[in-house]
Amino acid sequence: MSFAANAGFVVIGNPAGVDSMSDAEVKQLFLGKKTQLANGQPAKIIELNDGNADRIAFHAATTGRSEAQLQSAWSRLVFTGKARHLLRWLTIRP
């Protein structure tokens, strides 16, 4: 299974996908600057809901962005047609 760990968080991908991802690649995916994995497959980003403490901690450690900065950046990307709204999960399941 493919995964990359950062500050206690794990980003998990499809077993048929890439073998590993750098911190920079994870950051680019979650900031909408990159839309494909290293093997050319499209990336499907799934986020926790806005305001979720785990989401805030993940982005502080991974992207270095606050909740307001993330919302602003993604609003611009969606408005300009460079990205679609992200899929959201309400909670993390153990």
PDB file of N, CA, C and O in Angstrom:
ATOM      1  N   MET A   1       0.847  -1.178   0.000  1.00  0.00           N
ATOM      2  CA  MET A   1       0.000   0.000   0.000  1.00  0.00           C
ATOM      3  C   MET A   1       0.890   1.238   0.000  1.00  0.00           C
ATOM      4  O   MET A   1       1.917   1.279   0.677  1.00  0.00           O
ATOM      5  N   SER A   2       0.490   2.227  -0.754  1.00  0.00           N
ATOM      6  CA  SER A   2       1.267   3.464  -0.838  1.00  0.00           C
ATOM      7  C   SER A   2       0.890   4.402   0.297  1.00  0.00           C
ATOM      8  O   SER A   2      -0.288   4.557   0.620  1.00  0.00           O
ATOM      9  N   PHE A   3       1.891   5.022   0.897  1.00  0.00           N
ATOM     10  CA  PHE A   3       1.592   6.015   1.926  1.00  0.00           C
ATOM     11  C   PHE A   3       2.807   6.900   2.184  1.00  0.00           C
ATOM     12  O   PHE A   3       3.955   6.539   1.926  1.00  0.00           O
ATOM     13  N   ALA A   4       2.487   8.067   2.701  1.00  0.00           N
ATOM     14  CA  ALA A   4       3.533   8.989   3.134  1.00  0.00           C
ATOM     15  C   ALA A   4       3.113   9.532   4.489  1.00  0.00           C
ATOM     16  O   ALA A   4       1.944   9.873   4.673  1.00  0.00           O
ATOM     17  N   ALA A   5       4.020   9.621   5.427  1.00  0.00           N
ATOM     18  CA  ALA A   5       3.678  10.095   6.763  1.00  0.00           C
ATOM     19  C   ALA A   5       4.288  11.470   6.986  1.00  0.00           C
ATOM     20  O   ALA A   5       5.381  11.771   6.507  1.00  0.00           O
ATOM     21  N   ASN A   6       3.560  12.296   7.724  1.00  0.00           N
ATOM     22  CA  ASN A   6       4.054  13.636   8.027  1.00  0.00           C
ATOM     23  C   ASN A   6       3.432  14.074   9.337  1.00  0.00           C
ATOM     24  O   ASN A   6       2.211  14.197   9.432  1.00  0.00           O
ATOM     25  N   ALA A   7       4.244  14.309  10.334  1.00  0.00           N
ATOM     26  CA  ALA A   7       3.794  14.840  11.622  1.00  0.00           C
ATOM     27  C   ALA A   7       2.659  14.030  12.226  1.00  0.00           C
ATOM     28  O   ALA A   7       1.706  14.602  12.756  1.00  0.00           O
ATOM     29  N   GLY A   8       2.744  12.723  12.157  1.00  0.00           N
ATOM     30  CA  GLY A   8       1.730  11.885  12.771  1.00  0.00           C
ATOM     31  C   GLY A   8       0.511  11.644  11.910  1.00  0.00           C
ATOM     32  O   GLY A   8      -0.427  10.984  12.357  1.00  0.00           O
ATOM     33  N   PHE A   9       0.491  12.148  10.704  1.00  0.00           N
ATOM     34  CA  PHE A   9      -0.623  11.940   9.788  1.00  0.00           C
ATOM     35  C   PHE A   9      -0.159  11.051   8.652  1.00  0.00           C
ATOM     36  O   PHE A   9       1.018  11.047   8.294  1.00  0.00           O
ATOM     37  N   VAL A  10      -1.092  10.297   8.089  1.00  0.00           N
ATOM     38  CA  VAL A  10      -0.760   9.405   6.994  1.00  0.00           C
ATOM     39  C   VAL A  10      -1.639   9.728   5.804  1.00  0.00           C
ATOM     40  O   VAL A  10      -2.853   9.881   5.941  1.00  0.00           O
ATOM     41  N   VAL A  11      -1.030   9.832   4.643  1.00  0.00           N
ATOM     42  CA  VAL A  11      -1.752  10.011   3.395  1.00  0.00           C
ATOM     43  C   VAL A  11      -1.703   8.662   2.700  1.00  0.00           C
ATOM     44  O   VAL A  11      -0.623   8.160   2.390  1.00  0.00           O
ATOM     45  N   ILE A  12      -2.869   8.069   2.454  1.00  0.00           N
ATOM     46  CA  ILE A  12      -2.927   6.721   1.903  1.00  0.00           C
ATOM     47  C   ILE A  12      -3.455   6.771   0.490  1.00  0.00           C
ATOM     48  O   ILE A  12      -4.405   7.493   0.188  1.00  0.00           O
ATOM     49  N   GLY A  13      -2.827   5.995  -0.370  1.00  0.00           N
ATOM     50  CA  GLY A  13      -3.252   5.931  -1.762  1.00  0.00           C
ATOM     51  C   GLY A  13      -3.617   4.521  -2.161  1.00  0.00           C
ATOM     52  O   GLY A  13      -3.566   3.596  -1.351  1.00  0.00           O
ATOM     53  N   ASN A  14      -3.981   4.371  -3.407  1.00  0.00           N
ATOM     54  CA  ASN A  14      -4.343   3.096  -3.981  1.00  0.00           C
ATOM     55  C   ASN A  14      -3.111   2.198  -4.063  1.00  0.00           C
ATOM     56  O   ASN A  14      -2.038   2.677  -4.429  1.00  0.00           O
ATOM     57  N   PRO A  15      -3.230   0.910  -3.735  1.00  0.00           N
ATOM     58  CA  PRO A  15      -2.094   0.005  -3.824  1.00  0.00           C
ATOM     59  C   PRO A  15      -1.479  -0.057  -5.235  1.00  0.00           C
ATOM     60  O   PRO A  15      -0.294  -0.361  -5.372  1.00  0.00           O
ATOM     61  N   ALA A  16      -2.253   0.221  -6.258  1.00  0.00           N
ATOM     62  CA  ALA A  16      -1.740   0.206  -7.631  1.00  0.00           C
ATOM     63  C   ALA A  16      -1.099   1.540  -8.005  1.00  0.00           C
ATOM     64  O   ALA A  16      -0.611   1.698  -9.124  1.00  0.00           O
ATOM     65  N   GLY A  17      -1.096   2.490  -7.092  1.00  0.00           N
ATOM     66  CA  GLY A  17      -0.564   3.824  -7.365  1.00  0.00           C
ATOM     67  C   GLY A  17       0.931   3.908  -7.136  1.00  0.00           C
ATOM     68  O   GLY A  17       1.651   2.921  -7.285  1.00  0.00           O
ATOM     69  N   VAL A  18       1.378   5.063  -6.783  1.00  0.00           N
ATOM     70  CA  VAL A  18       2.814   5.293  -6.556  1.00  0.00           C
ATOM     71  C   VAL A  18       3.273   4.618  -5.271  1.00  0.00           C
ATOM     72  O   VAL A  18       2.470   4.376  -4.369  1.00  0.00           O
ATOM     73  N   ASP A  19       4.564   4.317  -5.189  1.00  0.00           N
ATOM     74  CA  ASP A  19       5.109   3.638  -4.015  1.00  0.00           C
ATOM     75  C   ASP A  19       5.331   4.570  -2.840  1.00  0.00           C
ATOM     76  O   ASP A  19       5.230   4.149  -1.688  1.00  0.00           O
ATOM     77  N   SER A  20       5.632   5.832  -3.115  1.00  0.00           N
ATOM     78  CA  SER A  20       5.844   6.790  -2.048  1.00  0.00           C
ATOM     79  C   SER A  20       5.628   8.199  -2.577  1.00  0.00           C
ATOM     80  O   SER A  20       5.609   8.432  -3.786  1.00  0.00           O
ATOM     81  N   MET A  21       5.469   9.125  -1.656  1.00  0.00           N
ATOM     82  CA  MET A  21       5.291  10.534  -2.005  1.00  0.00           C
ATOM     83  C   MET A  21       6.141  11.361  -1.065  1.00  0.00           C
ATOM     84  O   MET A  21       6.217  11.074   0.129  1.00  0.00           O
ATOM     85  N   SER A  22       6.774  12.377  -1.595  1.00  0.00           N
ATOM     86  CA  SER A  22       7.564  13.264  -0.746  1.00  0.00           C
ATOM     87  C   SER A  22       6.626  14.230  -0.026  1.00  0.00           C
ATOM     88  O   SER A  22       5.461  14.372  -0.397  1.00  0.00           O
ATOM     89  N   ASP A  23       7.143  14.886   1.000  1.00  0.00           N
ATOM     90  CA  ASP A  23       6.355  15.898   1.706  1.00  0.00           C
ATOM     91  C   ASP A  23       5.932  17.000   0.732  1.00  0.00           C
ATOM     92  O   ASP A  23       4.814  17.509   0.806  1.00  0.00           O
ATOM     93  N   ALA A  24       6.836  17.360  -0.179  1.00  0.00           N
ATOM     94  CA  ALA A  24       6.531  18.416  -1.157  1.00  0.00           C
ATOM     95  C   ALA A  24       5.398  18.003  -2.089  1.00  0.00           C
ATOM     96  O   ALA A  24       4.555  18.830  -2.436  1.00  0.00           O
ATOM     97  N   GLU A  25       5.366  16.730  -2.501  1.00  0.00           N
ATOM     98  CA  GLU A  25       4.290  16.250  -3.379  1.00  0.00           C
ATOM     99  C   GLU A  25       2.945  16.263  -2.658  1.00  0.00           C
ATOM    100  O   GLU A  25       1.927  16.639  -3.238  1.00  0.00           O
ATOM    101  N   VAL A  26       2.947  15.851  -1.392  1.00  0.00           N
ATOM    102  CA  VAL A  26       1.703  15.878  -0.609  1.00  0.00           C
ATOM    103  C   VAL A  26       1.215  17.319  -0.486  1.00  0.00           C
ATOM    104  O   VAL A  26       0.026  17.591  -0.653  1.00  0.00           O
ATOM    105  N   LYS A  27       2.128  18.236  -0.196  1.00  0.00           N
ATOM    106  CA  LYS A  27       1.765  19.653  -0.072  1.00  0.00           C
ATOM    107  C   LYS A  27       1.176  20.177  -1.379  1.00  0.00           C
ATOM    108  O   LYS A  27       0.152  20.859  -1.363  1.00  0.00           O
ATOM    109  N   GLN A  28       1.805  19.869  -2.501  1.00  0.00           N
ATOM    110  CA  GLN A  28       1.318  20.336  -3.792  1.00  0.00           C
ATOM    111  C   GLN A  28      -0.074  19.789  -4.101  1.00  0.00           C
ATOM    112  O   GLN A  28      -0.920  20.509  -4.630  1.00  0.00           O
ATOM    113  N   LEU A  29      -0.315  18.525  -3.775  1.00  0.00           N
ATOM    114  CA  LEU A  29      -1.631  17.937  -4.012  1.00  0.00           C
ATOM    115  C   LEU A  29      -2.707  18.616  -3.170  1.00  0.00           C
ATOM    116  O   LEU A  29      -3.778  18.955  -3.674  1.00  0.00           O
ATOM    117  N   PHE A  30      -2.415  18.811  -1.881  1.00  0.00           N
ATOM    118  CA  PHE A  30      -3.419  19.383  -0.990  1.00  0.00           C
ATOM    119  C   PHE A  30      -3.606  20.883  -1.174  1.00  0.00           C
ATOM    120  O   PHE A  30      -4.577  21.447  -0.669  1.00  0.00           O
ATOM    121  N   LEU A  31      -2.699  21.536  -1.886  1.00  0.00           N
ATOM    122  CA  LEU A  31      -2.870  22.960  -2.209  1.00  0.00           C
ATOM    123  C   LEU A  31      -3.394  23.160  -3.627  1.00  0.00           C
ATOM    124  O   LEU A  31      -3.554  24.295  -4.077  1.00  0.00           O
ATOM    125  N   GLY A  32      -3.663  22.061  -4.331  1.00  0.00           N
ATOM    126  CA  GLY A  32      -4.222  22.148  -5.674  1.00  0.00           C
ATOM    127  C   GLY A  32      -3.214  22.546  -6.738  1.00  0.00           C
ATOM    128  O   GLY A  32      -3.603  22.887  -7.855  1.00  0.00           O
ATOM    129  N   LYS A  33      -1.929  22.509  -6.416  1.00  0.00           N
ATOM    130  CA  LYS A  33      -0.893  22.887  -7.374  1.00  0.00           C
ATOM    131  C   LYS A  33      -0.506  21.716  -8.273  1.00  0.00           C
ATOM    132  O   LYS A  33       0.163  21.890  -9.292  1.00  0.00           O
ATOM    133  N   LYS A  34      -0.933  20.540  -7.884  1.00  0.00           N
ATOM    134  CA  LYS A  34      -0.635  19.329  -8.634  1.00  0.00           C
ATOM    135  C   LYS A  34      -1.919  18.498  -8.648  1.00  0.00           C
ATOM    136  O   LYS A  34      -2.621  18.420  -7.641  1.00  0.00           O
ATOM    137  N   THR A  35      -2.222  17.880  -9.784  1.00  0.00           N
ATOM    138  CA  THR A  35      -3.464  17.109  -9.877  1.00  0.00           C
ATOM    139  C   THR A  35      -3.238  15.649 -10.208  1.00  0.00           C
ATOM    140  O   THR A  35      -4.175  14.850 -10.194  1.00  0.00           O
ATOM    141  N   GLN A  36      -1.983  15.292 -10.510  1.00  0.00           N
ATOM    142  CA  GLN A  36      -1.676  13.913 -10.858  1.00  0.00           C
ATOM    143  C   GLN A  36      -0.575  13.359  -9.968  1.00  0.00           C
ATOM    144  O   GLN A  36       0.274  14.089  -9.457  1.00  0.00           O
ATOM    145  N   LEU A  37      -0.619  12.044  -9.803  1.00  0.00           N
ATOM    146  CA  LEU A  37       0.433  11.354  -9.076  1.00  0.00           C
ATOM    147  C   LEU A  37       1.633  11.180 -10.001  1.00  0.00           C
ATOM    148  O   LEU A  37       1.533  11.439 -11.201  1.00  0.00           O
ATOM    149  N   ALA A  38       2.743  10.754  -9.465  1.00  0.00           N
ATOM    150  CA  ALA A  38       3.975  10.600 -10.243  1.00  0.00           C
ATOM    151  C   ALA A  38       3.817   9.612 -11.393  1.00  0.00           C
ATOM    152  O   ALA A  38       4.521   9.717 -12.398  1.00  0.00           O
ATOM    153  N   ASN A  39       2.896   8.648 -11.257  1.00  0.00           N
ATOM    154  CA  ASN A  39       2.690   7.662 -12.321  1.00  0.00           C
ATOM    155  C   ASN A  39       1.674   8.131 -13.366  1.00  0.00           C
ATOM    156  O   ASN A  39       1.323   7.373 -14.270  1.00  0.00           O
ATOM    157  N   GLY A  40       1.203   9.373 -13.248  1.00  0.00           N
ATOM    158  CA  GLY A  40       0.279   9.938 -14.227  1.00  0.00           C
ATOM    159  C   GLY A  40      -1.191   9.773 -13.896  1.00  0.00           C
ATOM    160  O   GLY A  40      -2.041  10.361 -14.564  1.00  0.00           O
ATOM    161  N   GLN A  41      -1.508   8.984 -12.878  1.00  0.00           N
ATOM    162  CA  GLN A  41      -2.908   8.809 -12.487  1.00  0.00           C
ATOM    163  C   GLN A  41      -3.422  10.083 -11.835  1.00  0.00           C
ATOM    164  O   GLN A  41      -2.669  10.765 -11.139  1.00  0.00           O
ATOM    165  N   PRO A  42      -4.710  10.422 -12.049  1.00  0.00           N
ATOM    166  CA  PRO A  42      -5.251  11.604 -11.382  1.00  0.00           C
ATOM    167  C   PRO A  42      -5.342  11.375  -9.871  1.00  0.00           C
ATOM    168  O   PRO A  42      -5.700  10.287  -9.419  1.00  0.00           O
ATOM    169  N   ALA A  43      -5.019  12.393  -9.113  1.00  0.00           N
ATOM    170  CA  ALA A  43      -5.113  12.322  -7.650  1.00  0.00           C
ATOM    171  C   ALA A  43      -6.536  12.670  -7.229  1.00  0.00           C
ATOM    172  O   ALA A  43      -7.143  13.589  -7.777  1.00  0.00           O
ATOM    173  N   LYS A  44      -7.060  11.942  -6.265  1.00  0.00           N
ATOM    174  CA  LYS A  44      -8.378  12.229  -5.696  1.00  0.00           C
ATOM    175  C   LYS A  44      -8.163  12.620  -4.239  1.00  0.00           C
ATOM    176  O   LYS A  44      -7.870  11.771  -3.397  1.00  0.00           O
ATOM    177  N   ILE A  45      -8.308  13.898  -3.950  1.00  0.00           N
ATOM    178  CA  ILE A  45      -8.071  14.410  -2.607  1.00  0.00           C
ATOM    179  C   ILE A  45      -9.378  14.378  -1.824  1.00  0.00           C
ATOM    180  O   ILE A  45     -10.408  14.870  -2.285  1.00  0.00           O
ATOM    181  N   ILE A  46      -9.317  13.795  -0.642  1.00  0.00           N
ATOM    182  CA  ILE A  46     -10.477  13.770   0.263  1.00  0.00           C
ATOM    183  C   ILE A  46     -10.053  14.453   1.547  1.00  0.00           C
ATOM    184  O   ILE A  46      -9.054  14.077   2.160  1.00  0.00           O
ATOM    185  N   GLU A  47     -10.812  15.456   1.951  1.00  0.00           N
ATOM    186  CA  GLU A  47     -10.489  16.274   3.130  1.00  0.00           C
ATOM    187  C   GLU A  47     -11.504  16.050   4.237  1.00  0.00           C
ATOM    188  O   GLU A  47     -12.624  15.602   3.988  1.00  0.00           O
ATOM    189  N   LEU A  48     -11.109  16.360   5.442  1.00  0.00           N
ATOM    190  CA  LEU A  48     -12.056  16.471   6.547  1.00  0.00           C
ATOM    191  C   LEU A  48     -12.760  17.817   6.421  1.00  0.00           C
ATOM    192  O   LEU A  48     -12.267  18.712   5.734  1.00  0.00           O
ATOM    193  N   ASN A  49     -13.892  17.965   7.069  1.00  0.00           N
ATOM    194  CA  ASN A  49     -14.655  19.215   6.986  1.00  0.00           C
ATOM    195  C   ASN A  49     -13.883  20.398   7.547  1.00  0.00           C
ATOM    196  O   ASN A  49     -13.026  20.239   8.416  1.00  0.00           O
ATOM    197  N   ASP A  50     -14.194  21.581   7.043  1.00  0.00           N
ATOM    198  CA  ASP A  50     -13.616  22.811   7.575  1.00  0.00           C
ATOM    199  C   ASP A  50     -13.840  22.869   9.078  1.00  0.00           C
ATOM    200  O   ASP A  50     -14.908  22.503   9.568  1.00  0.00           O
ATOM    201  N   GLY A  51     -12.848  23.322   9.796  1.00  0.00           N
ATOM    202  CA  GLY A  51     -12.970  23.463  11.247  1.00  0.00           C
ATOM    203  C   GLY A  51     -12.602  22.218  12.023  1.00  0.00           C
ATOM    204  O   GLY A  51     -12.457  22.288  13.244  1.00  0.00           O
ATOM    205  N   ASN A  52     -12.445  21.075  11.362  1.00  0.00           N
ATOM    206  CA  ASN A  52     -12.088  19.845  12.044  1.00  0.00           C
ATOM    207  C   ASN A  52     -10.664  19.984  12.598  1.00  0.00           C
ATOM    208  O   ASN A  52      -9.751  20.379  11.872  1.00  0.00           O
ATOM    209  N   ALA A  53     -10.478  19.664  13.874  1.00  0.00           N
ATOM    210  CA  ALA A  53      -9.181  19.843  14.529  1.00  0.00           C
ATOM    211  C   ALA A  53      -8.077  19.029  13.860  1.00  0.00           C
ATOM    212  O   ALA A  53      -6.945  19.503  13.754  1.00  0.00           O
ATOM    213  N   ASP A  54      -8.384  17.815  13.407  1.00  0.00           N
ATOM    214  CA  ASP A  54      -7.379  16.993  12.739  1.00  0.00           C
ATOM    215  C   ASP A  54      -6.995  17.597  11.390  1.00  0.00           C
ATOM    216  O   ASP A  54      -5.827  17.544  11.005  1.00  0.00           O
ATOM    217  N   ARG A  55      -7.946  18.161  10.674  1.00  0.00           N
ATOM    218  CA  ARG A  55      -7.664  18.818   9.400  1.00  0.00           C
ATOM    219  C   ARG A  55      -6.755  20.033   9.610  1.00  0.00           C
ATOM    220  O   ARG A  55      -5.795  20.239   8.868  1.00  0.00           O
ATOM    221  N   ILE A  56      -7.070  20.820  10.618  1.00  0.00           N
ATOM    222  CA  ILE A  56      -6.274  22.010  10.922  1.00  0.00           C
ATOM    223  C   ILE A  56      -4.838  21.609  11.271  1.00  0.00           C
ATOM    224  O   ILE A  56      -3.885  22.227  10.797  1.00  0.00           O
ATOM    225  N   ALA A  57      -4.689  20.570  12.103  1.00  0.00           N
ATOM    226  CA  ALA A  57      -3.354  20.106  12.505  1.00  0.00           C
ATOM    227  C   ALA A  57      -2.599  19.540  11.298  1.00  0.00           C
ATOM    228  O   ALA A  57      -1.406  19.799  11.140  1.00  0.00           O
ATOM    229  N   PHE A  58      -3.288  18.770  10.448  1.00  0.00           N
ATOM    230  CA  PHE A  58      -2.646  18.206   9.256  1.00  0.00           C
ATOM    231  C   PHE A  58      -2.108  19.315   8.365  1.00  0.00           C
ATOM    232  O   PHE A  58      -0.954  19.265   7.938  1.00  0.00           O
ATOM    233  N   HIS A  59      -2.931  20.311   8.083  1.00  0.00           N
ATOM    234  CA  HIS A  59      -2.500  21.376   7.184  1.00  0.00           C
ATOM    235  C   HIS A  59      -1.431  22.284   7.817  1.00  0.00           C
ATOM    236  O   HIS A  59      -0.566  22.806   7.114  1.00  0.00           O
ATOM    237  N   ALA A  60      -1.491  22.463   9.103  1.00  0.00           N
ATOM    238  CA  ALA A  60      -0.447  23.247   9.762  1.00  0.00           C
ATOM    239  C   ALA A  60       0.904  22.554   9.584  1.00  0.00           C
ATOM    240  O   ALA A  60       1.918  23.206   9.337  1.00  0.00           O
ATOM    241  N   ALA A  61       0.904  21.226   9.711  1.00  0.00           N
ATOM    242  CA  ALA A  61       2.143  20.464   9.598  1.00  0.00           C
ATOM    243  C   ALA A  61       2.555  20.219   8.148  1.00  0.00           C
ATOM    244  O   ALA A  61       3.748  20.208   7.845  1.00  0.00           O
ATOM    245  N   THR A  62       1.601  20.024   7.257  1.00  0.00           N
ATOM    246  CA  THR A  62       1.907  19.616   5.890  1.00  0.00           C
ATOM    247  C   THR A  62       1.988  20.775   4.902  1.00  0.00           C
ATOM    248  O   THR A  62       2.934  20.862   4.120  1.00  0.00           O
ATOM    249  N   THR A  63       1.006  21.658   4.936  1.00  0.00           N
ATOM    250  CA  THR A  63       0.974  22.749   3.956  1.00  0.00           C
ATOM    251  C   THR A  63       1.447  24.069   4.535  1.00  0.00           C
ATOM    252  O   THR A  63       1.812  24.980   3.792  1.00  0.00           O
ATOM    253  N   GLY A  64       1.445  24.180   5.864  1.00  0.00           N
ATOM    254  CA  GLY A  64       1.832  25.439   6.498  1.00  0.00           C
ATOM    255  C   GLY A  64       0.774  26.515   6.350  1.00  0.00           C
ATOM    256  O   GLY A  64       1.070  27.700   6.503  1.00  0.00           O
ATOM    257  N   ARG A  65      -0.449  26.122   6.056  1.00  0.00           N
ATOM    258  CA  ARG A  65      -1.534  27.086   5.832  1.00  0.00           C
ATOM    259  C   ARG A  65      -2.572  27.003   6.944  1.00  0.00           C
ATOM    260  O   ARG A  65      -2.829  25.934   7.498  1.00  0.00           O
ATOM    261  N   SER A  66      -3.161  28.147   7.258  1.00  0.00           N
ATOM    262  CA  SER A  66      -4.255  28.200   8.231  1.00  0.00           C
ATOM    263  C   SER A  66      -5.562  27.835   7.526  1.00  0.00           C
ATOM    264  O   SER A  66      -5.618  27.726   6.301  1.00  0.00           O
ATOM    265  N   GLU A  67      -6.591  27.653   8.316  1.00  0.00           N
ATOM    266  CA  GLU A  67      -7.918  27.341   7.770  1.00  0.00           C
ATOM    267  C   GLU A  67      -8.382  28.432   6.798  1.00  0.00           C
ATOM    268  O   GLU A  67      -8.875  28.124   5.712  1.00  0.00           O
ATOM    269  N   ALA A  68      -8.230  29.685   7.178  1.00  0.00           N
ATOM    270  CA  ALA A  68      -8.651  30.800   6.324  1.00  0.00           C
ATOM    271  C   ALA A  68      -7.840  30.844   5.029  1.00  0.00           C
ATOM    272  O   ALA A  68      -8.394  31.115   3.964  1.00  0.00           O
ATOM    273  N   GLN A  69      -6.544  30.583   5.110  1.00  0.00           N
ATOM    274  CA  GLN A  69      -5.698  30.580   3.917  1.00  0.00           C
ATOM    275  C   GLN A  69      -6.092  29.457   2.964  1.00  0.00           C
ATOM    276  O   GLN A  69      -6.112  29.648   1.748  1.00  0.00           O
ATOM    277  N   LEU A  70      -6.406  28.282   3.519  1.00  0.00           N
ATOM    278  CA  LEU A  70      -6.837  27.161   2.685  1.00  0.00           C
ATOM    279  C   LEU A  70      -8.150  27.467   1.983  1.00  0.00           C
ATOM    280  O   LEU A  70      -8.292  27.224   0.785  1.00  0.00           O
ATOM    281  N   GLN A  71      -9.111  28.002   2.730  1.00  0.00           N
ATOM    282  CA  GLN A  71     -10.413  28.327   2.141  1.00  0.00           C
ATOM    283  C   GLN A  71     -10.261  29.355   1.030  1.00  0.00           C
ATOM    284  O   GLN A  71     -10.897  29.236  -0.018  1.00  0.00           O
ATOM    285  N   SER A  72      -9.434  30.350   1.247  1.00  0.00           N
ATOM    286  CA  SER A  72      -9.200  31.384   0.249  1.00  0.00           C
ATOM    287  C   SER A  72      -8.538  30.802  -1.003  1.00  0.00           C
ATOM    288  O   SER A  72      -8.960  31.089  -2.123  1.00  0.00           O
ATOM    289  N   ALA A  73      -7.515  29.995  -0.811  1.00  0.00           N
ATOM    290  CA  ALA A  73      -6.792  29.412  -1.939  1.00  0.00           C
ATOM    291  C   ALA A  73      -7.704  28.512  -2.771  1.00  0.00           C
ATOM    292  O   ALA A  73      -7.706  28.596  -3.999  1.00  0.00           O
ATOM    293  N   TRP A  74      -8.481  27.647  -2.103  1.00  0.00           N
ATOM    294  CA  TRP A  74      -9.356  26.734  -2.840  1.00  0.00           C
ATOM    295  C   TRP A  74     -10.518  27.478  -3.488  1.00  0.00           C
ATOM    296  O   TRP A  74     -10.966  27.088  -4.567  1.00  0.00           O
ATOM    297  N   SER A  75     -11.007  28.521  -2.867  1.00  0.00           N
ATOM    298  CA  SER A  75     -12.071  29.322  -3.486  1.00  0.00           C
ATOM    299  C   SER A  75     -11.584  29.923  -4.798  1.00  0.00           C
ATOM    300  O   SER A  75     -12.308  29.920  -5.793  1.00  0.00           O
ATOM    301  N   ARG A  76     -10.357  30.436  -4.800  1.00  0.00           N
ATOM    302  CA  ARG A  76      -9.778  30.998  -6.035  1.00  0.00           C
ATOM    303  C   ARG A  76      -9.621  29.926  -7.106  1.00  0.00           C
ATOM    304  O   ARG A  76      -9.956  30.155  -8.268  1.00  0.00           O
ATOM    305  N   LEU A  77      -9.116  28.763  -6.725  1.00  0.00           N
ATOM    306  CA  LEU A  77      -8.924  27.680  -7.687  1.00  0.00           C
ATOM    307  C   LEU A  77     -10.245  27.233  -8.306  1.00  0.00           C
ATOM    308  O   LEU A  77     -10.328  27.024  -9.516  1.00  0.00           O
ATOM    309  N   VAL A  78     -11.271  27.087  -7.482  1.00  0.00           N
ATOM    310  CA  VAL A  78     -12.581  26.656  -7.975  1.00  0.00           C
ATOM    311  C   VAL A  78     -13.199  27.750  -8.851  1.00  0.00           C
ATOM    312  O   VAL A  78     -13.748  27.449  -9.911  1.00  0.00           O
ATOM    313  N   PHE A  79     -13.117  29.009  -8.426  1.00  0.00           N
ATOM    314  CA  PHE A  79     -13.700  30.129  -9.172  1.00  0.00           C
ATOM    315  C   PHE A  79     -13.066  30.267 -10.559  1.00  0.00           C
ATOM    316  O   PHE A  79     -13.757  30.558 -11.535  1.00  0.00           O
ATOM    317  N   THR A  80     -11.762  30.058 -10.640  1.00  0.00           N
ATOM    318  CA  THR A  80     -11.069  30.206 -11.920  1.00  0.00           C
ATOM    319  C   THR A  80     -11.135  28.937 -12.777  1.00  0.00           C
ATOM    320  O   THR A  80     -10.636  28.924 -13.903  1.00  0.00           O
ATOM    321  N   GLY A  81     -11.739  27.887 -12.255  1.00  0.00           N
ATOM    322  CA  GLY A  81     -11.873  26.648 -13.017  1.00  0.00           C
ATOM    323  C   GLY A  81     -10.641  25.764 -12.989  1.00  0.00           C
ATOM    324  O   GLY A  81     -10.565  24.789 -13.737  1.00  0.00           O
ATOM    325  N   LYS A  82      -9.680  26.084 -12.146  1.00  0.00           N
ATOM    326  CA  LYS A  82      -8.449  25.297 -12.067  1.00  0.00           C
ATOM    327  C   LYS A  82      -8.601  24.061 -11.182  1.00  0.00           C
ATOM    328  O   LYS A  82      -7.749  23.172 -11.197  1.00  0.00           O
ATOM    329  N   ALA A  83      -9.681  24.009 -10.417  1.00  0.00           N
ATOM    330  CA  ALA A  83      -9.912  22.869  -9.529  1.00  0.00           C
ATOM    331  C   ALA A  83     -11.404  22.730  -9.276  1.00  0.00           C
ATOM    332  O   ALA A  83     -12.184  23.654  -9.507  1.00  0.00           O
ATOM    333  N   ARG A  84     -11.776  21.562  -8.801  1.00  0.00           N
ATOM    334  CA  ARG A  84     -13.155  21.301  -8.376  1.00  0.00           C
ATOM    335  C   ARG A  84     -13.185  21.244  -6.860  1.00  0.00           C
ATOM    336  O   ARG A  84     -12.155  21.058  -6.211  1.00  0.00           O
ATOM    337  N   HIS A  85     -14.378  21.405  -6.305  1.00  0.00           N
ATOM    338  CA  HIS A  85     -14.509  21.298  -4.852  1.00  0.00           C
ATOM    339  C   HIS A  85     -14.006  19.929  -4.399  1.00  0.00           C
ATOM    340  O   HIS A  85     -14.186  18.932  -5.098  1.00  0.00           O
ATOM    341  N   LEU A  86     -13.378  19.888  -3.232  1.00  0.00           N
ATOM    342  CA  LEU A  86     -12.858  18.646  -2.684  1.00  0.00           C
ATOM    343  C   LEU A  86     -13.968  17.814  -2.067  1.00  0.00           C
ATOM    344  O   LEU A  86     -14.966  18.352  -1.587  1.00  0.00           O
ATOM    345  N   LEU A  87     -13.789  16.503  -2.082  1.00  0.00           N
ATOM    346  CA  LEU A  87     -14.676  15.615  -1.343  1.00  0.00           C
ATOM    347  C   LEU A  87     -14.392  15.791   0.138  1.00  0.00           C
ATOM    348  O   LEU A  87     -13.251  16.046   0.523  1.00  0.00           O
ATOM    349  N   ARG A  88     -15.414  15.658   0.972  1.00  0.00           N
ATOM    350  CA  ARG A  88     -15.239  15.883   2.427  1.00  0.00           C
ATOM    351  C   ARG A  88     -15.716  14.687   3.227  1.00  0.00           C
ATOM    352  O   ARG A  88     -16.705  14.046   2.874  1.00  0.00           O
ATOM    353  N   TRP A  89     -15.011  14.391   4.303  1.00  0.00           N
ATOM    354  CA  TRP A  89     -15.423  13.417   5.314  1.00  0.00           C
ATOM    355  C   TRP A  89     -15.757  14.196   6.573  1.00  0.00           C
ATOM    356  O   TRP A  89     -15.122  15.210   6.864  1.00  0.00           O
ATOM    357  N   LEU A  90     -16.732  13.739   7.309  1.00  0.00           N
ATOM    358  CA  LEU A  90     -17.103  14.428   8.552  1.00  0.00           C
ATOM    359  C   LEU A  90     -16.128  14.127   9.672  1.00  0.00           C
ATOM    360  O   LEU A  90     -15.772  15.022  10.439  1.00  0.00           O
ATOM    361  N   THR A  91     -15.690  12.882   9.779  1.00  0.00           N
ATOM    362  CA  THR A  91     -14.808  12.482  10.882  1.00  0.00           C
ATOM    363  C   THR A  91     -13.783  11.476  10.395  1.00  0.00           C
ATOM    364  O   THR A  91     -13.874  10.959   9.281  1.00  0.00           O
ATOM    365  N   ILE A  92     -12.809  11.207  11.246  1.00  0.00           N
ATOM    366  CA  ILE A  92     -11.838  10.138  10.987  1.00  0.00           C
ATOM    367  C   ILE A  92     -12.341   8.879  11.665  1.00  0.00           C
ATOM    368  O   ILE A  92     -12.718   8.906  12.836  1.00  0.00           O
ATOM    369  N   ARG A  93     -12.347   7.790  10.941  1.00  0.00           N
ATOM    370  CA  ARG A  93     -12.746   6.508  11.534  1.00  0.00           C
ATOM    371  C   ARG A  93     -11.496   5.745  11.919  1.00  0.00           C
ATOM    372  O   ARG A  93     -10.575   5.607  11.114  1.00  0.00           O
ATOM    373  N   PRO A  94     -11.458   5.240  13.163  1.00  0.00           N
ATOM    374  CA  PRO A  94     -10.262   4.493  13.606  1.00  0.00           C
ATOM    375  C   PRO A  94     -10.093   3.187  12.867  1.00  0.00           C
ATOM    376  O   PRO A  94      -9.141   2.450  13.125  1.00  0.00           O
TER     377      PRO A  94
END
